[in-house]
Amino acid sequence: VGLWIVSSWFLGEKHFFLIVALVTVYGLRAWTEERHLSQDPDYQAYKKKVPWKMIPRFF
């Protein structure tokens, strides 16, 4: 993500804001998918076994 933002800045503001928008959309998609999956009992059990979501030991 960081590389996309840094490299898109050198390509111009239009590309920079496009990448920021795409990263935001994908972040929202992941958040809504997590909310949806959290309703499933099997997924709740999986979440108890795997406490970290995207970045191990951080988030």
Gaussian input, Z-matrix of N, CA and C with variables (Angstrom, degrees):
# hf/3-21g

backbone

0 1
 N
 C     1     B1
 C     2     B2     1     A1
 N     3     B3     2     A2     1     D1
 C     4     B4     3     A3     2     D2
 C     5     B5     4     A4     3     D3
 N     6     B6     5     A5     4     D4
 C     7     B7     6     A6     5     D5
 C     8     B8     7     A7     6     D6
 N     9     B9     8     A8     7     D7
 C    10    B10     9     A9     8     D8
 C    11    B11    10    A10     9     D9
 N    12    B12    11    A11    10    D10
 C    13    B13    12    A12    11    D11
 C    14    B14    13    A13    12    D12
 N    15    B15    14    A14    13    D13
 C    16    B16    15    A15    14    D14
 C    17    B17    16    A16    15    D15
 N    18    B18    17    A17    16    D16
 C    19    B19    18    A18    17    D17
 C    20    B20    19    A19    18    D18
 N    21    B21    20    A20    19    D19
 C    22    B22    21    A21    20    D20
 C    23    B23    22    A22    21    D21
 N    24    B24    23    A23    22    D22
 C    25    B25    24    A24    23    D23
 C    26    B26    25    A25    24    D24
 N    27    B27    26    A26    25    D25
 C    28    B28    27    A27    26    D26
 C    29    B29    28    A28    27    D27
 N    30    B30    29    A29    28    D28
 C    31    B31    30    A30    29    D29
 C    32    B32    31    A31    30    D30
 N    33    B33    32    A32    31    D31
 C    34    B34    33    A33    32    D32
 C    35    B35    34    A34    33    D33
 N    36    B36    35    A35    34    D34
 C    37    B37    36    A36    35    D35
 C    38    B38    37    A37    36    D36
 N    39    B39    38    A38    37    D37
 C    40    B40    39    A39    38    D38
 C    41    B41    40    A40    39    D39
 N    42    B42    41    A41    40    D40
 C    43    B43    42    A42    41    D41
 C    44    B44    43    A43    42    D42
 N    45    B45    44    A44    43    D43
 C    46    B46    45    A45    44    D44
 C    47    B47    46    A46    45    D45
 N    48    B48    47    A47    46    D46
 C    49    B49    48    A48    47    D47
 C    50    B50    49    A49    48    D48
 N    51    B51    50    A50    49    D49
 C    52    B52    51    A51    50    D50
 C    53    B53    52    A52    51    D51
 N    54    B54    53    A53    52    D52
 C    55    B55    54    A54    53    D53
 C    56    B56    55    A55    54    D54
 N    57    B57    56    A56    55    D55
 C    58    B58    57    A57    56    D56
 C    59    B59    58    A58    57    D57
 N    60    B60    59    A59    58    D58
 C    61    B61    60    A60    59    D59
 C    62    B62    61    A61    60    D60
 N    63    B63    62    A62    61    D61
 C    64    B64    63    A63    62    D62
 C    65    B65    64    A64    63    D63
 N    66    B66    65    A65    64    D64
 C    67    B67    66    A66    65    D65
 C    68    B68    67    A67    66    D66
 N    69    B69    68    A68    67    D67
 C    70    B70    69    A69    68    D68
 C    71    B71    70    A70    69    D69
 N    72    B72    71    A71    70    D70
 C    73    B73    72    A72    71    D71
 C    74    B74    73    A73    72    D72
 N    75    B75    74    A74    73    D73
 C    76    B76    75    A75    74    D74
 C    77    B77    76    A76    75    D75
 N    78    B78    77    A77    76    D76
 C    79    B79    78    A78    77    D77
 C    80    B80    79    A79    78    D78
 N    81    B81    80    A80    79    D79
 C    82    B82    81    A81    80    D80
 C    83    B83    82    A82    81    D81
 N    84    B84    83    A83    82    D82
 C    85    B85    84    A84    83    D83
 C    86    B86    85    A85    84    D84
 N    87    B87    86    A86    85    D85
 C    88    B88    87    A87    86    D86
 C    89    B89    88    A88    87    D87
 N    90    B90    89    A89    88    D88
 C    91    B91    90    A90    89    D89
 C    92    B92    91    A91    90    D90
 N    93    B93    92    A92    91    D91
 C    94    B94    93    A93    92    D92
 C    95    B95    94    A94    93    D93
 N    96    B96    95    A95    94    D94
 C    97    B97    96    A96    95    D95
 C    98    B98    97    A97    96    D96
 N    99    B99    98    A98    97    D97
 C   100   B100    99    A99    98    D98
 C   101   B101   100   A100    99    D99
 N   102   B102   101   A101   100   D100
 C   103   B103   102   A102   101   D101
 C   104   B104   103   A103   102   D102
 N   105   B105   104   A104   103   D103
 C   106   B106   105   A105   104   D104
 C   107   B107   106   A106   105   D105
 N   108   B108   107   A107   106   D106
 C   109   B109   108   A108   107   D107
 C   110   B110   109   A109   108   D108
 N   111   B111   110   A110   109   D109
 C   112   B112   111   A111   110   D110
 C   113   B113   112   A112   111   D111
 N   114   B114   113   A113   112   D112
 C   115   B115   114   A114   113   D113
 C   116   B116   115   A115   114   D114
 N   117   B117   116   A116   115   D115
 C   118   B118   117   A117   116   D116
 C   119   B119   118   A118   117   D117
 N   120   B120   119   A119   118   D118
 C   121   B121   120   A120   119   D119
 C   122   B122   121   A121   120   D120
 N   123   B123   122   A122   121   D121
 C   124   B124   123   A123   122   D122
 C   125   B125   124   A124   123   D123
 N   126   B126   125   A125   124   D124
 C   127   B127   126   A126   125   D125
 C   128   B128   127   A127   126   D126
 N   129   B129   128   A128   127   D127
 C   130   B130   129   A129   128   D128
 C   131   B131   130   A130   129   D129
 N   132   B132   131   A131   130   D130
 C   133   B133   132   A132   131   D131
 C   134   B134   133   A133   132   D132
 N   135   B135   134   A134   133   D133
 C   136   B136   135   A135   134   D134
 C   137   B137   136   A136   135   D135
 N   138   B138   137   A137   136   D136
 C   139   B139   138   A138   137   D137
 C   140   B140   139   A139   138   D138
 N   141   B141   140   A140   139   D139
 C   142   B142   141   A141   140   D140
 C   143   B143   142   A142   141   D141
 N   144   B144   143   A143   142   D142
 C   145   B145   144   A144   143   D143
 C   146   B146   145   A145   144   D144
 N   147   B147   146   A146   145   D145
 C   148   B148   147   A147   146   D146
 C   149   B149   148   A148   147   D147
 N   150   B150   149   A149   148   D148
 C   151   B151   150   A150   149   D149
 C   152   B152   151   A151   150   D150
 N   153   B153   152   A152   151   D151
 C   154   B154   153   A153   152   D152
 C   155   B155   154   A154   153   D153
 N   156   B156   155   A155   154   D154
 C   157   B157   156   A156   155   D155
 C   158   B158   157   A157   156   D156
 N   159   B159   158   A158   157   D157
 C   160   B160   159   A159   158   D158
 C   161   B161   160   A160   159   D159
 N   162   B162   161   A161   160   D160
 C   163   B163   162   A162   161   D161
 C   164   B164   163   A163   162   D162
 N   165   B165   164   A164   163   D163
 C   166   B166   165   A165   164   D164
 C   167   B167   166   A166   165   D165
 N   168   B168   167   A167   166   D166
 C   169   B169   168   A168   167   D167
 C   170   B170   169   A169   168   D168
 N   171   B171   170   A170   169   D169
 C   172   B172   171   A171   170   D170
 C   173   B173   172   A172   171   D171
 N   174   B174   173   A173   172   D172
 C   175   B175   174   A174   173   D173
 C   176   B176   175   A175   174   D174

   B1=1.4536
   B2=1.5182
   B3=1.3250
   B4=1.4591
   B5=1.5202
   B6=1.3242
   B7=1.4626
   B8=1.5250
   B9=1.3304
   B10=1.4662
   B11=1.5193
   B12=1.3237
   B13=1.4617
   B14=1.5276
   B15=1.3185
   B16=1.4660
   B17=1.5206
   B18=1.3242
   B19=1.4678
   B20=1.5207
   B21=1.3265
   B22=1.4629
   B23=1.5210
   B24=1.3426
   B25=1.4617
   B26=1.5315
   B27=1.3208
   B28=1.4592
   B29=1.5300
   B30=1.3171
   B31=1.4623
   B32=1.5229
   B33=1.3141
   B34=1.4549
   B35=1.5185
   B36=1.3216
   B37=1.4611
   B38=1.5261
   B39=1.3084
   B40=1.4661
   B41=1.5284
   B42=1.3211
   B43=1.4642
   B44=1.5210
   B45=1.3232
   B46=1.4604
   B47=1.5256
   B48=1.3134
   B49=1.4626
   B50=1.5274
   B51=1.3142
   B52=1.4602
   B53=1.5287
   B54=1.3167
   B55=1.4685
   B56=1.5226
   B57=1.3273
   B58=1.4685
   B59=1.5242
   B60=1.3196
   B61=1.4641
   B62=1.5274
   B63=1.3220
   B64=1.4644
   B65=1.5238
   B66=1.3215
   B67=1.4644
   B68=1.5249
   B69=1.3179
   B70=1.4667
   B71=1.5166
   B72=1.3215
   B73=1.4662
   B74=1.5260
   B75=1.3243
   B76=1.4678
   B77=1.5259
   B78=1.3202
   B79=1.4627
   B80=1.5165
   B81=1.3225
   B82=1.4657
   B83=1.5226
   B84=1.3262
   B85=1.4635
   B86=1.5253
   B87=1.3212
   B88=1.4656
   B89=1.5257
   B90=1.3223
   B91=1.4653
   B92=1.5335
   B93=1.3404
   B94=1.4642
   B95=1.5266
   B96=1.3259
   B97=1.4660
   B98=1.5278
   B99=1.3164
   B100=1.4654
   B101=1.5281
   B102=1.3177
   B103=1.4732
   B104=1.5239
   B105=1.3123
   B106=1.4643
   B107=1.5316
   B108=1.3234
   B109=1.4633
   B110=1.5254
   B111=1.3308
   B112=1.4637
   B113=1.5241
   B114=1.3043
   B115=1.4648
   B116=1.5274
   B117=1.3158
   B118=1.4642
   B119=1.5304
   B120=1.3394
   B121=1.4682
   B122=1.5344
   B123=1.3258
   B124=1.4695
   B125=1.5303
   B126=1.3190
   B127=1.4617
   B128=1.5309
   B129=1.3146
   B130=1.4668
   B131=1.5242
   B132=1.3335
   B133=1.4685
   B134=1.5288
   B135=1.3168
   B136=1.4678
   B137=1.5334
   B138=1.3391
   B139=1.4611
   B140=1.5249
   B141=1.3250
   B142=1.4629
   B143=1.5322
   B144=1.3354
   B145=1.4630
   B146=1.5264
   B147=1.3385
   B148=1.4657
   B149=1.5341
   B150=1.3432
   B151=1.4606
   B152=1.5312
   B153=1.3265
   B154=1.4648
   B155=1.5176
   B156=1.3259
   B157=1.4574
   B158=1.5241
   B159=1.3232
   B160=1.4614
   B161=1.5210
   B162=1.3308
   B163=1.4570
   B164=1.5266
   B165=1.3342
   B166=1.4642
   B167=1.5273
   B168=1.3184
   B169=1.4649
   B170=1.5238
   B171=1.3253
   B172=1.4611
   B173=1.5193
   B174=1.3364
   B175=1.4672
   B176=1.5051
   A1=109.78
   A2=116.80
   A3=119.99
   A4=112.36
   A5=116.16
   A6=120.09
   A7=110.70
   A8=117.13
   A9=120.35
   A10=110.65
   A11=115.66
   A12=119.22
   A13=110.52
   A14=117.16
   A15=120.15
   A16=110.75
   A17=117.67
   A18=119.52
   A19=111.74
   A20=118.02
   A21=119.45
   A22=111.36
   A23=117.64
   A24=120.13
   A25=110.28
   A26=117.27
   A27=120.42
   A28=111.75
   A29=117.33
   A30=120.85
   A31=111.89
   A32=117.06
   A33=121.03
   A34=111.53
   A35=114.63
   A36=120.40
   A37=112.33
   A38=116.82
   A39=120.71
   A40=110.53
   A41=116.91
   A42=121.04
   A43=111.22
   A44=116.64
   A45=120.83
   A46=110.35
   A47=117.35
   A48=120.41
   A49=111.83
   A50=117.46
   A51=120.64
   A52=110.34
   A53=117.37
   A54=121.18
   A55=110.65
   A56=117.89
   A57=120.88
   A58=109.89
   A59=117.58
   A60=121.12
   A61=110.95
   A62=117.54
   A63=120.71
   A64=111.87
   A65=117.35
   A66=120.87
   A67=109.91
   A68=117.06
   A69=120.98
   A70=111.10
   A71=117.28
   A72=121.18
   A73=110.54
   A74=117.17
   A75=119.76
   A76=111.70
   A77=117.43
   A78=120.73
   A79=111.82
   A80=116.73
   A81=120.70
   A82=111.40
   A83=116.54
   A84=119.93
   A85=110.73
   A86=116.62
   A87=120.48
   A88=110.61
   A89=116.83
   A90=121.38
   A91=110.97
   A92=117.33
   A93=119.65
   A94=111.33
   A95=117.74
   A96=120.49
   A97=110.39
   A98=116.64
   A99=121.05
   A100=110.44
   A101=116.82
   A102=120.28
   A103=110.72
   A104=116.99
   A105=121.57
   A106=110.88
   A107=116.56
   A108=120.29
   A109=112.28
   A110=117.41
   A111=120.99
   A112=112.77
   A113=117.75
   A114=121.20
   A115=111.82
   A116=117.56
   A117=122.48
   A118=109.92
   A119=118.41
   A120=120.94
   A121=113.55
   A122=117.42
   A123=120.01
   A124=110.94
   A125=115.87
   A126=119.68
   A127=110.83
   A128=117.52
   A129=120.82
   A130=110.47
   A131=116.60
   A132=120.50
   A133=110.40
   A134=117.04
   A135=121.45
   A136=110.71
   A137=116.68
   A138=120.57
   A139=111.95
   A140=116.91
   A141=119.72
   A142=110.80
   A143=116.73
   A144=120.86
   A145=111.80
   A146=117.48
   A147=122.98
   A148=107.85
   A149=117.76
   A150=119.50
   A151=114.84
   A152=117.72
   A153=119.72
   A154=109.96
   A155=116.65
   A156=120.85
   A157=112.17
   A158=116.96
   A159=119.69
   A160=113.26
   A161=116.42
   A162=120.85
   A163=107.64
   A164=118.75
   A165=121.25
   A166=112.93
   A167=115.56
   A168=125.67
   A169=113.82
   A170=116.95
   A171=119.62
   A172=111.56
   A173=116.59
   A174=120.59
   A175=109.29
   D1=-48.23
   D2=-178.84
   D3=-60.79
   D4=-40.53
   D5=179.38
   D6=-63.99
   D7=-39.63
   D8=177.76
   D9=-60.29
   D10=-44.90
   D11=-177.25
   D12=-67.22
   D13=-44.16
   D14=-179.59
   D15=-64.67
   D16=-46.87
   D17=-177.66
   D18=-69.83
   D19=-33.31
   D20=-179.97
   D21=-70.05
   D22=-27.27
   D23=178.09
   D24=-63.73
   D25=-36.31
   D26=179.24
   D27=-73.48
   D28=-20.63
   D29=178.22
   D30=-84.68
   D31=-13.47
   D32=177.89
   D33=129.12
   D34=160.77
   D35=-177.76
   D36=-62.42
   D37=-35.88
   D38=-179.60
   D39=-58.73
   D40=-46.57
   D41=179.44
   D42=-67.94
   D43=-38.44
   D44=179.39
   D45=-58.76
   D46=-50.31
   D47=-178.10
   D48=-69.22
   D49=-30.56
   D50=175.49
   D51=-64.54
   D52=-45.74
   D53=178.87
   D54=-64.15
   D55=-42.26
   D56=177.92
   D57=-60.56
   D58=-42.14
   D59=178.62
   D60=-63.95
   D61=-43.58
   D62=179.76
   D63=-64.52
   D64=-41.85
   D65=178.17
   D66=-63.53
   D67=-39.43
   D68=177.63
   D69=-63.45
   D70=-44.51
   D71=179.48
   D72=-61.78
   D73=-44.66
   D74=179.57
   D75=-66.16
   D76=-35.43
   D77=175.70
   D78=-64.33
   D79=-43.62
   D80=177.16
   D81=-65.44
   D82=-37.45
   D83=178.07
   D84=-63.23
   D85=-43.66
   D86=179.01
   D87=-63.63
   D88=-39.88
   D89=179.89
   D90=-64.48
   D91=-45.61
   D92=-179.93
   D93=-68.72
   D94=-35.03
   D95=176.98
   D96=-64.72
   D97=-40.46
   D98=177.91
   D99=-62.41
   D100=-42.67
   D101=177.99
   D102=-62.05
   D103=-42.57
   D104=-179.66
   D105=-65.59
   D106=-47.67
   D107=-178.58
   D108=-66.55
   D109=-28.22
   D110=-178.34
   D111=-64.90
   D112=-12.69
   D113=178.37
   D114=-81.78
   D115=-14.17
   D116=-178.40
   D117=-87.17
   D118=127.49
   D119=-179.83
   D120=-59.92
   D121=-36.75
   D122=178.22
   D123=-63.82
   D124=-40.37
   D125=179.59
   D126=-69.46
   D127=-34.76
   D128=176.31
   D129=-62.04
   D130=-40.82
   D131=176.97
   D132=-65.42
   D133=-39.96
   D134=177.91
   D135=-62.49
   D136=-42.41
   D137=179.85
   D138=-61.99
   D139=-31.96
   D140=178.21
   D141=-69.23
   D142=-33.53
   D143=179.31
   D144=-78.62
   D145=-31.41
   D146=-177.08
   D147=-121.38
   D148=91.75
   D149=-173.94
   D150=-74.39
   D151=-23.65
   D152=-176.37
   D153=-92.44
   D154=141.37
   D155=-175.15
   D156=-95.54
   D157=-73.50
   D158=-172.99
   D159=-102.63
   D160=-45.55
   D161=-177.24
   D162=-117.94
   D163=111.38
   D164=-176.78
   D165=-53.37
   D166=136.73
   D167=178.62
   D168=65.42
   D169=8.94
   D170=-179.90
   D171=-129.32
   D172=-54.64
   D173=-175.74
   D174=-141.52

